[in-house]
């Protein structure tokens, strides 16, 4: 629904960090809909990082969002 209803929000973005993005499902959907957007998913739990899918679409980054957030044009918190 977000991708369908809010397409214009993603048109000008070149990068996006999905903080606490779990398995990266939302970030992968954004990358597939908007090929020009580079997405990072920030994960802070080692067990979540170990289970993160490895693909060329999304970059998975470890870290605590209360201390640092990977640089991007936009940050998604959900």
C-alpha positions, 0 to 999 in steps of 0.5 A: 500500500505504501508503494502504491499510495506514496510513489512520489515520496520515493521518486527523488530518493537515491538512498534509504536506511530502514532502521530496525528493518528486521528481515528487510522485506520492506527495503527489498520491496522498495528497491524492486519498485524503485531501482534507483534507490539504494537501501540499507537495513540497520539491525542491532541484534546479532541473531537477526543479523545472522539470519538476514538474507544475503542478496545484492539488493539490500545492504544489511548493517549492524548497529544500535539506532540510538547511537548511529544511523547509516547515512542516507537521504531518508530514514524509515522508522516503522 
